[in-house]
C-alpha cells in the first residue's frame, strides 16, 4: 500500500494481481434503507462549492467501511459517476463484502 504525497483523487494505492490500483476509501456511520449511506463525491477544483462524483478515470476501486465493521471492495466501474449509495441492506452487495483476512 502507498499513500499519495500530494492531494489526489485516490486515498491510497494498492498492488494486486492486476497491477497498481487507485483506491478511494469511504466510511459511513449513517444508517439508511436497511444498510449504510455512503457519499461518493468530491469537491470540484473549478468550483469548490460544487461536489461531483468520482469517475473511472480517477479511481479504480472504492473501499467502503461501515461503523459496524462491514467492508466492501467495489470496482469503480460499478459506481462510476454515482454520487451516493446504500450498502448492506440487500444481497446485491454481498459479492463485494470482504473480510479483514481475505
C-alpha positions in Angstrom: 0.0 0.0 0.0 1.2 3.5 -0.8 -0.2 6.8 0.3 -0.2 9.8 -2.1 2.3 12.6 -1.2 0.0 15.3 -2.7 -3.8 15.7 -2.9 -5.1 13.3 -5.4 -8.5 11.6 -6.2 -7.2 8.3 -4.7 -6.7 8.0 -0.9 -4.2 5.2 -1.4 -2.6 2.9 -3.9 -2.7 -0.9 -3.6 -1.0 -3.6 -5.5 -2.9 -6.7 -6.5 -2.6 -9.3 -9.3 -3.9 -6.8 -11.9 -1.3 -4.1 -11.0 -1.4 -0.9 -9.1 -4.9 0.3 -8.1 -6.1 3.8 -7.2 -8.4 3.3 -4.2 -10.8 5.8 -2.7 -11.8 4.9 0.9 -15.1 6.0 2.3 -16.7 5.3 5.7 -20.2 5.6 6.9 -22.0 5.8 10.3 -25.3 6.8 8.8 -28.0 4.1 8.7 -30.5 4.2 5.8 -32.6 1.8 3.9 -31.6 -1.2 5.9 -27.9 -0.5 5.3 -25.5 2.4 5.4 -25.4 5.5 3.2 -22.2 6.5 1.5 -21.4 9.8 0.0 -19.2 9.2 -3.1 -18.4 12.8 -4.1 -15.5 15.2 -4.0 -15.1 18.9 -4.4 -14.8 20.3 -7.9 -11.5 22.1 -8.4 -13.1 24.7 -10.6 -16.0 25.3 -8.2 -15.2 24.3 -4.6 -18.8 24.8 -3.6 -19.8 22.1 -6.1 -19.5 18.4 -5.3 -19.1 15.8 -8.1 -19.0 12.0 -8.4 -15.7 10.1 -9.0 -15.1 8.6 -12.4 -13.2 5.5 -13.6 -10.6 8.0 -14.9 -9.8 9.0 -11.3 -10.1 5.8 -9.2 -10.1 2.0 -9.9 -11.8 0.8 -6.7 -13.8 2.0 -3.7 -13.2 0.5 -0.3 -16.3 1.2 1.8 -16.3 0.7 5.6 -19.3 0.8 7.9 -19.2 1.8 11.6 -20.1 -1.8 12.4 -17.0 -3.1 10.6 -18.6 -4.2 7.3 -16.1 -3.8 4.5 -16.9 -3.7 0.8 -14.4 -3.7 -2.2 -16.3 -2.3 -5.2 -14.9 -1.6 -8.7 -15.2 2.0 -9.8 -16.9 0.6 -12.9 -19.9 -0.4 -10.7 -20.0 3.0 -9.1 -18.9 5.2 -12.0 -20.4 8.7 -11.7 -22.6 7.6 -8.7 -22.9 10.3 -6.0 -24.3 8.2 -3.2 -25.1 4.6 -2.5 -26.8 2.5 0.2 -24.7 -0.6 1.1 -25.6 -3.6 3.2 -29.4 -3.5 3.0 -29.7 -6.1 0.3 -28.0 -9.2 -1.1 -26.9 -7.1 -4.1 -23.8 -6.0 -2.2 -22.9 -9.4 -0.7 -20.4 -10.3 -3.5 -18.4 -7.2 -2.7 -18.2 -7.8 1.0 -14.7 -8.7 2.2 -13.2 -9.7 5.5 -10.1 -8.5 7.2 -8.2 -11.5 6.0 -9.5 -12.3 2.5 
